[in-house]
Amino acid sequence: RDKWSKKMDFLLSVIGFAVDLGNVWRFPYICYQNGGGAFLIPYTLMAVFGGVPLFYMELALGQFHRTGAIPIWKRICPIFKGIGFAICIIGLYVSFYYNTIIAWALYYFYSSFSGTLPWASCDNPWNTPDCTNYFGKSNVTWTNFSRSPAEEFYTRKVLEIQKSGGLYDIGGICWQLLLCLFLIFTIVYFSLWKGVKTSGKV
């Protein structure tokens, strides 16, 4: 199997594996929802006694056996081969929704190059009468039905949920998001196509 060309490539890949959108994006929200600073106590305990040892075990097994996720469990115990398949399937599911979130971010990045940000006002075709613009205004009446321009941009322009009748009718394909998703999957493919020779540098 290929080896890492530099120790720094390995270190950056491990950091990229350990720190992802869940740490940066979801953790502050989950922490806030579950008691703020008090949530850090069980989180720290689980990280010290569960997360870090399992992470170290995964790195040590991979470094010792130098095999992928499926054959490594077959070497440890043949009956555990299903764990390797489960890891690959979970990785596939995670890549679906993470790449979708990154595609949304790419769409936002592209939309931010307009003269005025499309989520900064209620004067767009996708806005509803419930849109309430609070930018630069001191006295704004906010009701239970009020929606910010940013929320309406996300739900009505990016996701286009107004074109869907519910889970039984998900609507058509938004070609802008499909293009962003295709671009993200292409970038991921070319980041990984030569294995550790390219993934560490990316």
CNS distance restraints for C-alpha pairs under 8 A (distance, minus, plus):
assign (resid   1 and name CA) (resid  66 and name CA) 7.02 0.50 0.50
assign (resid   1 and name CA) (resid  67 and name CA) 7.72 0.50 0.50
assign (resid   2 and name CA) (resid 195 and name CA) 7.55 0.50 0.50
assign (resid   2 and name CA) (resid 196 and name CA) 6.73 0.50 0.50
assign (resid   2 and name CA) (resid 197 and name CA) 7.65 0.50 0.50
assign (resid   3 and name CA) (resid 196 and name CA) 6.75 0.50 0.50
assign (resid   3 and name CA) (resid 197 and name CA) 7.80 0.50 0.50
assign (resid   4 and name CA) (resid   9 and name CA) 6.71 0.50 0.50
assign (resid   4 and name CA) (resid  10 and name CA) 6.28 0.50 0.50
assign (resid   4 and name CA) (resid 196 and name CA) 5.85 0.50 0.50
assign (resid   4 and name CA) (resid 197 and name CA) 6.63 0.50 0.50
assign (resid   4 and name CA) (resid 200 and name CA) 7.69 0.50 0.50
assign (resid   5 and name CA) (resid   9 and name CA) 7.10 0.50 0.50
assign (resid   5 and name CA) (resid 196 and name CA) 7.99 0.50 0.50
assign (resid   5 and name CA) (resid 197 and name CA) 6.80 0.50 0.50
assign (resid   6 and name CA) (resid  10 and name CA) 6.81 0.50 0.50
assign (resid   7 and name CA) (resid  11 and name CA) 6.22 0.50 0.50
assign (resid   8 and name CA) (resid  12 and name CA) 6.06 0.50 0.50
assign (resid   8 and name CA) (resid 200 and name CA) 8.00 0.50 0.50
assign (resid   9 and name CA) (resid  13 and name CA) 6.12 0.50 0.50
assign (resid   9 and name CA) (resid 200 and name CA) 4.27 0.50 0.50
assign (resid   9 and name CA) (resid 201 and name CA) 5.92 0.50 0.50
assign (resid  10 and name CA) (resid  14 and name CA) 6.17 0.50 0.50
assign (resid  10 and name CA) (resid 200 and name CA) 6.05 0.50 0.50
assign (resid  11 and name CA) (resid  15 and name CA) 6.23 0.50 0.50
assign (resid  12 and name CA) (resid  16 and name CA) 6.03 0.50 0.50
assign (resid  12 and name CA) (resid 200 and name CA) 6.40 0.50 0.50
assign (resid  13 and name CA) (resid  17 and name CA) 6.05 0.50 0.50
assign (resid  13 and name CA) (resid 199 and name CA) 7.13 0.50 0.50
assign (resid  13 and name CA) (resid 200 and name CA) 5.25 0.50 0.50
assign (resid  14 and name CA) (resid  18 and name CA) 6.12 0.50 0.50
assign (resid  15 and name CA) (resid  19 and name CA) 5.83 0.50 0.50
assign (resid  16 and name CA) (resid  20 and name CA) 6.61 0.50 0.50
assign (resid  19 and name CA) (resid  23 and name CA) 5.97 0.50 0.50
assign (resid  19 and name CA) (resid  24 and name CA) 7.59 0.50 0.50
assign (resid  20 and name CA) (resid  24 and name CA) 6.57 0.50 0.50
assign (resid  21 and name CA) (resid  25 and name CA) 5.27 0.50 0.50
assign (resid  21 and name CA) (resid  26 and name CA) 7.00 0.50 0.50
assign (resid  21 and name CA) (resid  98 and name CA) 7.75 0.50 0.50
assign (resid  22 and name CA) (resid  26 and name CA) 4.87 0.50 0.50
assign (resid  22 and name CA) (resid  27 and name CA) 6.11 0.50 0.50
assign (resid  23 and name CA) (resid  27 and name CA) 5.14 0.50 0.50
assign (resid  23 and name CA) (resid  28 and name CA) 7.91 0.50 0.50
assign (resid  24 and name CA) (resid  28 and name CA) 7.30 0.50 0.50
assign (resid  25 and name CA) (resid  29 and name CA) 7.32 0.50 0.50
assign (resid  26 and name CA) (resid  30 and name CA) 6.06 0.50 0.50
assign (resid  27 and name CA) (resid  31 and name CA) 5.87 0.50 0.50
assign (resid  28 and name CA) (resid  32 and name CA) 6.10 0.50 0.50
assign (resid  29 and name CA) (resid  33 and name CA) 6.17 0.50 0.50
assign (resid  30 and name CA) (resid  34 and name CA) 6.14 0.50 0.50
assign (resid  31 and name CA) (resid  35 and name CA) 6.49 0.50 0.50
assign (resid  31 and name CA) (resid  36 and name CA) 5.11 0.50 0.50
assign (resid  31 and name CA) (resid  37 and name CA) 7.37 0.50 0.50
assign (resid  31 and name CA) (resid  39 and name CA) 5.88 0.50 0.50
assign (resid  31 and name CA) (resid  40 and name CA) 7.42 0.50 0.50
assign (resid  32 and name CA) (resid  36 and name CA) 4.54 0.50 0.50
assign (resid  34 and name CA) (resid  38 and name CA) 7.95 0.50 0.50
assign (resid  34 and name CA) (resid  39 and name CA) 6.06 0.50 0.50
assign (resid  35 and name CA) (resid  39 and name CA) 5.55 0.50 0.50
assign (resid  36 and name CA) (resid  40 and name CA) 7.41 0.50 0.50
assign (resid  37 and name CA) (resid  41 and name CA) 7.65 0.50 0.50
assign (resid  38 and name CA) (resid  42 and name CA) 7.95 0.50 0.50
assign (resid  39 and name CA) (resid  43 and name CA) 6.31 0.50 0.50
assign (resid  40 and name CA) (resid  44 and name CA) 5.82 0.50 0.50
assign (resid  41 and name CA) (resid  45 and name CA) 6.31 0.50 0.50
assign (resid  42 and name CA) (resid  46 and name CA) 6.08 0.50 0.50
assign (resid  43 and name CA) (resid  47 and name CA) 6.06 0.50 0.50
assign (resid  44 and name CA) (resid  48 and name CA) 6.08 0.50 0.50
assign (resid  45 and name CA) (resid  49 and name CA) 6.03 0.50 0.50
assign (resid  45 and name CA) (resid  50 and name CA) 7.85 0.50 0.50
assign (resid  46 and name CA) (resid  50 and name CA) 5.06 0.50 0.50
assign (resid  46 and name CA) (resid  51 and name CA) 6.25 0.50 0.50
assign (resid  47 and name CA) (resid  51 and name CA) 4.41 0.50 0.50
assign (resid  47 and name CA) (resid  52 and name CA) 5.73 0.50 0.50
assign (resid  48 and name CA) (resid  52 and name CA) 5.73 0.50 0.50
assign (resid  48 and name CA) (resid  53 and name CA) 7.34 0.50 0.50
assign (resid  49 and name CA) (resid  53 and name CA) 6.60 0.50 0.50
assign (resid  50 and name CA) (resid  54 and name CA) 6.14 0.50 0.50
assign (resid  51 and name CA) (resid  55 and name CA) 6.03 0.50 0.50
assign (resid  52 and name CA) (resid  56 and name CA) 6.05 0.50 0.50
assign (resid  53 and name CA) (resid  57 and name CA) 6.03 0.50 0.50
assign (resid  54 and name CA) (resid  58 and name CA) 6.14 0.50 0.50
assign (resid  55 and name CA) (resid  59 and name CA) 6.36 0.50 0.50
assign (resid  56 and name CA) (resid  60 and name CA) 6.03 0.50 0.50
assign (resid  57 and name CA) (resid  61 and name CA) 6.01 0.50 0.50
assign (resid  58 and name CA) (resid  62 and name CA) 6.16 0.50 0.50
assign (resid  59 and name CA) (resid  63 and name CA) 6.04 0.50 0.50
assign (resid  60 and name CA) (resid  64 and name CA) 5.98 0.50 0.50
assign (resid  61 and name CA) (resid  65 and name CA) 6.01 0.50 0.50
assign (resid  61 and name CA) (resid  66 and name CA) 7.87 0.50 0.50
assign (resid  61 and name CA) (resid  72 and name CA) 7.82 0.50 0.50
assign (resid  62 and name CA) (resid  66 and name CA) 5.31 0.50 0.50
assign (resid  62 and name CA) (resid  67 and name CA) 6.34 0.50 0.50
assign (resid  62 and name CA) (resid  68 and name CA) 7.35 0.50 0.50
assign (resid  62 and name CA) (resid  72 and name CA) 7.61 0.50 0.50
assign (resid  65 and name CA) (resid  72 and name CA) 6.80 0.50 0.50
assign (resid  67 and name CA) (resid  71 and name CA) 6.30 0.50 0.50
assign (resid  67 and name CA) (resid  72 and name CA) 5.70 0.50 0.50
assign (resid  68 and name CA) (resid  72 and name CA) 6.07 0.50 0.50
assign (resid  69 and name CA) (resid  73 and name CA) 7.01 0.50 0.50
assign (resid  69 and name CA) (resid  84 and name CA) 4.93 0.50 0.50
assign (resid  69 and name CA) (resid  85 and name CA) 7.63 0.50 0.50
assign (resid  69 and name CA) (resid  87 and name CA) 7.01 0.50 0.50
assign (resid  69 and name CA) (resid  88 and name CA) 7.30 0.50 0.50
assign (resid  70 and name CA) (resid  74 and name CA) 6.86 0.50 0.50
assign (resid  70 and name CA) (resid  81 and name CA) 6.22 0.50 0.50
assign (resid  70 and name CA) (resid  82 and name CA) 7.75 0.50 0.50
assign (resid  70 and name CA) (resid  83 and name CA) 7.42 0.50 0.50
assign (resid  70 and name CA) (resid  84 and name CA) 3.94 0.50 0.50
assign (resid  70 and name CA) (resid  85 and name CA) 5.88 0.50 0.50
assign (resid  70 and name CA) (resid  88 and name CA) 7.89 0.50 0.50
assign (resid  71 and name CA) (resid  75 and name CA) 6.29 0.50 0.50
assign (resid  71 and name CA) (resid  81 and name CA) 7.11 0.50 0.50
assign (resid  71 and name CA) (resid  84 and name CA) 7.23 0.50 0.50
assign (resid  72 and name CA) (resid  76 and name CA) 6.43 0.50 0.50
assign (resid  72 and name CA) (resid  84 and name CA) 7.56 0.50 0.50
assign (resid  73 and name CA) (resid  77 and name CA) 6.02 0.50 0.50
assign (resid  73 and name CA) (resid  78 and name CA) 6.80 0.50 0.50
assign (resid  73 and name CA) (resid  80 and name CA) 5.47 0.50 0.50
assign (resid  73 and name CA) (resid  81 and name CA) 5.16 0.50 0.50
assign (resid  73 and name CA) (resid  83 and name CA) 6.92 0.50 0.50
assign (resid  73 and name CA) (resid  84 and name CA) 6.18 0.50 0.50
assign (resid  74 and name CA) (resid  78 and name CA) 4.22 0.50 0.50
assign (resid  74 and name CA) (resid  79 and name CA) 7.00 0.50 0.50
assign (resid  74 and name CA) (resid  80 and name CA) 6.11 0.50 0.50
assign (resid  74 and name CA) (resid  81 and name CA) 4.79 0.50 0.50
assign (resid  76 and name CA) (resid  80 and name CA) 7.60 0.50 0.50
assign (resid  77 and name CA) (resid  81 and name CA) 7.39 0.50 0.50
assign (resid  80 and name CA) (resid  84 and name CA) 7.53 0.50 0.50
assign (resid  81 and name CA) (resid  85 and name CA) 6.91 0.50 0.50
assign (resid  82 and name CA) (resid  86 and name CA) 6.11 0.50 0.50
assign (resid  83 and name CA) (resid  87 and name CA) 6.16 0.50 0.50
assign (resid  84 and name CA) (resid  88 and name CA) 6.41 0.50 0.50
assign (resid  85 and name CA) (resid  89 and name CA) 6.25 0.50 0.50
assign (resid  86 and name CA) (resid  90 and name CA) 6.05 0.50 0.50
assign (resid  87 and name CA) (resid  91 and name CA) 6.08 0.50 0.50
assign (resid  88 and name CA) (resid  92 and name CA) 6.19 0.50 0.50
assign (resid  89 and name CA) (resid  93 and name CA) 6.33 0.50 0.50
assign (resid  90 and name CA) (resid  94 and name CA) 6.12 0.50 0.50
assign (resid  91 and name CA) (resid  95 and name CA) 6.08 0.50 0.50
assign (resid  92 and name CA) (resid  96 and name CA) 6.39 0.50 0.50
assign (resid  93 and name CA) (resid  97 and name CA) 6.81 0.50 0.50
assign (resid  94 and name CA) (resid  98 and name CA) 5.96 0.50 0.50
assign (resid  95 and name CA) (resid  99 and name CA) 5.64 0.50 0.50
assign (resid  96 and name CA) (resid 100 and name CA) 6.23 0.50 0.50
assign (resid  97 and name CA) (resid 101 and name CA) 6.25 0.50 0.50
assign (resid  98 and name CA) (resid 102 and name CA) 6.24 0.50 0.50
assign (resid  99 and name CA) (resid 103 and name CA) 6.00 0.50 0.50
assign (resid  99 and name CA) (resid 181 and name CA) 6.81 0.50 0.50
assign (resid  99 and name CA) (resid 184 and name CA) 6.55 0.50 0.50
assign (resid  99 and name CA) (resid 185 and name CA) 7.13 0.50 0.50
assign (resid 100 and name CA) (resid 104 and name CA) 6.34 0.50 0.50
assign (resid 100 and name CA) (resid 181 and name CA) 6.24 0.50 0.50
assign (resid 101 and name CA) (resid 105 and name CA) 6.38 0.50 0.50
assign (resid 102 and name CA) (resid 106 and name CA) 6.17 0.50 0.50
assign (resid 102 and name CA) (resid 181 and name CA) 7.94 0.50 0.50
assign (resid 102 and name CA) (resid 184 and name CA) 7.29 0.50 0.50
assign (resid 103 and name CA) (resid 107 and name CA) 6.16 0.50 0.50
assign (resid 103 and name CA) (resid 177 and name CA) 6.69 0.50 0.50
assign (resid 103 and name CA) (resid 180 and name CA) 5.10 0.50 0.50
assign (resid 103 and name CA) (resid 181 and name CA) 4.99 0.50 0.50
assign (resid 103 and name CA) (resid 184 and name CA) 6.34 0.50 0.50
assign (resid 104 and name CA) (resid 108 and name CA) 6.21 0.50 0.50
assign (resid 104 and name CA) (resid 158 and name CA) 7.76 0.50 0.50
assign (resid 104 and name CA) (resid 177 and name CA) 7.05 0.50 0.50
assign (resid 104 and name CA) (resid 180 and name CA) 7.57 0.50 0.50
assign (resid 105 and name CA) (resid 109 and name CA) 6.08 0.50 0.50
assign (resid 106 and name CA) (resid 110 and name CA) 6.17 0.50 0.50
assign (resid 106 and name CA) (resid 180 and name CA) 6.49 0.50 0.50
assign (resid 107 and name CA) (resid 111 and name CA) 6.11 0.50 0.50
assign (resid 107 and name CA) (resid 176 and name CA) 7.64 0.50 0.50
assign (resid 107 and name CA) (resid 177 and name CA) 6.93 0.50 0.50
assign (resid 107 and name CA) (resid 180 and name CA) 6.53 0.50 0.50
assign (resid 108 and name CA) (resid 112 and name CA) 6.07 0.50 0.50
assign (resid 109 and name CA) (resid 113 and name CA) 7.20 0.50 0.50
assign (resid 111 and name CA) (resid 117 and name CA) 7.35 0.50 0.50
assign (resid 111 and name CA) (resid 118 and name CA) 7.29 0.50 0.50
assign (resid 112 and name CA) (resid 116 and name CA) 7.98 0.50 0.50
assign (resid 112 and name CA) (resid 117 and name CA) 5.78 0.50 0.50
assign (resid 112 and name CA) (resid 118 and name CA) 7.65 0.50 0.50
assign (resid 113 and name CA) (resid 117 and name CA) 7.77 0.50 0.50
assign (resid 114 and name CA) (resid 118 and name CA) 7.64 0.50 0.50
assign (resid 116 and name CA) (resid 120 and name CA) 7.43 0.50 0.50
assign (resid 117 and name CA) (resid 121 and name CA) 7.85 0.50 0.50
assign (resid 118 and name CA) (resid 124 and name CA) 7.34 0.50 0.50
assign (resid 118 and name CA) (resid 153 and name CA) 7.15 0.50 0.50
assign (resid 119 and name CA) (resid 149 and name CA) 5.11 0.50 0.50
assign (resid 119 and name CA) (resid 150 and name CA) 4.49 0.50 0.50
assign (resid 119 and name CA) (resid 151 and name CA) 7.88 0.50 0.50
assign (resid 119 and name CA) (resid 152 and name CA) 7.73 0.50 0.50
assign (resid 119 and name CA) (resid 153 and name CA) 5.55 0.50 0.50
assign (resid 120 and name CA) (resid 133 and name CA) 7.71 0.50 0.50
assign (resid 120 and name CA) (resid 135 and name CA) 7.28 0.50 0.50
assign (resid 120 and name CA) (resid 149 and name CA) 6.01 0.50 0.50
assign (resid 120 and name CA) (resid 150 and name CA) 6.70 0.50 0.50
assign (resid 121 and name CA) (resid 133 and name CA) 6.09 0.50 0.50
assign (resid 121 and name CA) (resid 135 and name CA) 7.94 0.50 0.50
assign (resid 121 and name CA) (resid 149 and name CA) 5.71 0.50 0.50
assign (resid 122 and name CA) (resid 127 and name CA) 5.77 0.50 0.50
assign (resid 122 and name CA) (resid 128 and name CA) 7.91 0.50 0.50
assign (resid 122 and name CA) (resid 131 and name CA) 5.98 0.50 0.50
assign (resid 122 and name CA) (resid 132 and name CA) 7.03 0.50 0.50
assign (resid 122 and name CA) (resid 133 and name CA) 6.22 0.50 0.50
assign (resid 122 and name CA) (resid 149 and name CA) 5.65 0.50 0.50
assign (resid 123 and name CA) (resid 127 and name CA) 6.89 0.50 0.50
assign (resid 126 and name CA) (resid 152 and name CA) 7.47 0.50 0.50
assign (resid 126 and name CA) (resid 153 and name CA) 7.38 0.50 0.50
assign (resid 126 and name CA) (resid 156 and name CA) 6.06 0.50 0.50
assign (resid 126 and name CA) (resid 157 and name CA) 6.18 0.50 0.50
assign (resid 127 and name CA) (resid 131 and name CA) 6.23 0.50 0.50
assign (resid 127 and name CA) (resid 149 and name CA) 7.39 0.50 0.50
assign (resid 127 and name CA) (resid 152 and name CA) 6.33 0.50 0.50
assign (resid 127 and name CA) (resid 153 and name CA) 7.61 0.50 0.50
assign (resid 127 and name CA) (resid 156 and name CA) 7.57 0.50 0.50
assign (resid 130 and name CA) (resid 145 and name CA) 6.17 0.50 0.50
assign (resid 130 and name CA) (resid 146 and name CA) 4.92 0.50 0.50
assign (resid 130 and name CA) (resid 147 and name CA) 5.84 0.50 0.50
assign (resid 131 and name CA) (resid 146 and name CA) 5.86 0.50 0.50
assign (resid 131 and name CA) (resid 147 and name CA) 4.82 0.50 0.50
assign (resid 131 and name CA) (resid 148 and name CA) 5.62 0.50 0.50
assign (resid 131 and name CA) (resid 149 and name CA) 6.01 0.50 0.50
assign (resid 131 and name CA) (resid 152 and name CA) 7.29 0.50 0.50
assign (resid 132 and name CA) (resid 140 and name CA) 7.86 0.50 0.50
assign (resid 132 and name CA) (resid 142 and name CA) 7.27 0.50 0.50
assign (resid 132 and name CA) (resid 146 and name CA) 5.84 0.50 0.50
assign (resid 132 and name CA) (resid 147 and name CA) 5.80 0.50 0.50
assign (resid 132 and name CA) (resid 148 and name CA) 5.39 0.50 0.50
assign (resid 132 and name CA) (resid 149 and name CA) 6.78 0.50 0.50
assign (resid 133 and name CA) (resid 140 and name CA) 7.93 0.50 0.50
assign (resid 133 and name CA) (resid 148 and name CA) 6.15 0.50 0.50
assign (resid 133 and name CA) (resid 149 and name CA) 6.26 0.50 0.50
assign (resid 134 and name CA) (resid 138 and name CA) 7.64 0.50 0.50
assign (resid 134 and name CA) (resid 140 and name CA) 6.24 0.50 0.50
assign (resid 134 and name CA) (resid 148 and name CA) 7.62 0.50 0.50
assign (resid 142 and name CA) (resid 146 and name CA) 5.85 0.50 0.50
assign (resid 147 and name CA) (resid 151 and name CA) 6.33 0.50 0.50
assign (resid 147 and name CA) (resid 152 and name CA) 6.60 0.50 0.50
assign (resid 148 and name CA) (resid 152 and name CA) 6.37 0.50 0.50
assign (resid 149 and name CA) (resid 153 and name CA) 6.05 0.50 0.50
assign (resid 150 and name CA) (resid 154 and name CA) 6.33 0.50 0.50
assign (resid 151 and name CA) (resid 155 and name CA) 6.11 0.50 0.50
assign (resid 152 and name CA) (resid 156 and name CA) 5.29 0.50 0.50
assign (resid 152 and name CA) (resid 157 and name CA) 7.06 0.50 0.50
assign (resid 153 and name CA) (resid 157 and name CA) 4.92 0.50 0.50
assign (resid 153 and name CA) (resid 158 and name CA) 6.34 0.50 0.50
assign (resid 154 and name CA) (resid 158 and name CA) 4.93 0.50 0.50
assign (resid 154 and name CA) (resid 159 and name CA) 6.22 0.50 0.50
assign (resid 155 and name CA) (resid 159 and name CA) 5.10 0.50 0.50
assign (resid 155 and name CA) (resid 160 and name CA) 5.91 0.50 0.50
assign (resid 155 and name CA) (resid 161 and name CA) 5.99 0.50 0.50
assign (resid 155 and name CA) (resid 162 and name CA) 7.98 0.50 0.50
assign (resid 156 and name CA) (resid 160 and name CA) 4.30 0.50 0.50
assign (resid 156 and name CA) (resid 161 and name CA) 5.79 0.50 0.50
assign (resid 156 and name CA) (resid 162 and name CA) 6.19 0.50 0.50
assign (resid 158 and name CA) (resid 177 and name CA) 7.70 0.50 0.50
assign (resid 159 and name CA) (resid 174 and name CA) 7.95 0.50 0.50
assign (resid 160 and name CA) (resid 164 and name CA) 7.60 0.50 0.50
assign (resid 163 and name CA) (resid 170 and name CA) 7.96 0.50 0.50
assign (resid 163 and name CA) (resid 171 and name CA) 5.94 0.50 0.50
assign (resid 164 and name CA) (resid 169 and name CA) 5.61 0.50 0.50
assign (resid 164 and name CA) (resid 170 and name CA) 5.06 0.50 0.50
assign (resid 164 and name CA) (resid 171 and name CA) 4.88 0.50 0.50
assign (resid 165 and name CA) (resid 169 and name CA) 5.19 0.50 0.50
assign (resid 165 and name CA) (resid 170 and name CA) 6.83 0.50 0.50
assign (resid 165 and name CA) (resid 171 and name CA) 7.66 0.50 0.50
assign (resid 166 and name CA) (resid 170 and name CA) 6.21 0.50 0.50
assign (resid 173 and name CA) (resid 178 and name CA) 7.28 0.50 0.50
assign (resid 174 and name CA) (resid 178 and name CA) 6.24 0.50 0.50
assign (resid 175 and name CA) (resid 179 and name CA) 6.01 0.50 0.50
assign (resid 176 and name CA) (resid 180 and name CA) 6.31 0.50 0.50
assign (resid 177 and name CA) (resid 181 and name CA) 6.01 0.50 0.50
assign (resid 178 and name CA) (resid 182 and name CA) 6.07 0.50 0.50
assign (resid 179 and name CA) (resid 183 and name CA) 6.17 0.50 0.50
assign (resid 180 and name CA) (resid 184 and name CA) 6.21 0.50 0.50
assign (resid 181 and name CA) (resid 185 and name CA) 6.20 0.50 0.50
assign (resid 182 and name CA) (resid 186 and name CA) 6.11 0.50 0.50
assign (resid 183 and name CA) (resid 187 and name CA) 6.23 0.50 0.50
assign (resid 184 and name CA) (resid 188 and name CA) 6.20 0.50 0.50
assign (resid 185 and name CA) (resid 189 and name CA) 6.02 0.50 0.50
assign (resid 186 and name CA) (resid 190 and name CA) 6.24 0.50 0.50
assign (resid 187 and name CA) (resid 191 and name CA) 6.08 0.50 0.50
assign (resid 188 and name CA) (resid 192 and name CA) 6.35 0.50 0.50
assign (resid 189 and name CA) (resid 193 and name CA) 5.74 0.50 0.50
assign (resid 190 and name CA) (resid 194 and name CA) 7.84 0.50 0.50
assign (resid 191 and name CA) (resid 198 and name CA) 5.93 0.50 0.50
assign (resid 191 and name CA) (resid 199 and name CA) 5.42 0.50 0.50
assign (resid 191 and name CA) (resid 202 and name CA) 6.18 0.50 0.50
assign (resid 192 and name CA) (resid 196 and name CA) 7.47 0.50 0.50
assign (resid 192 and name CA) (resid 198 and name CA) 6.28 0.50 0.50
assign (resid 192 and name CA) (resid 199 and name CA) 5.32 0.50 0.50
assign (resid 193 and name CA) (resid 198 and name CA) 7.51 0.50 0.50
assign (resid 194 and name CA) (resid 198 and name CA) 5.75 0.50 0.50
assign (resid 194 and name CA) (resid 199 and name CA) 7.62 0.50 0.50
assign (resid 195 and name CA) (resid 199 and name CA) 6.06 0.50 0.50
assign (resid 196 and name CA) (resid 200 and name CA) 5.87 0.50 0.50
assign (resid 197 and name CA) (resid 201 and name CA) 7.41 0.50 0.50
assign (resid 198 and name CA) (resid 202 and name CA) 6.20 0.50 0.50
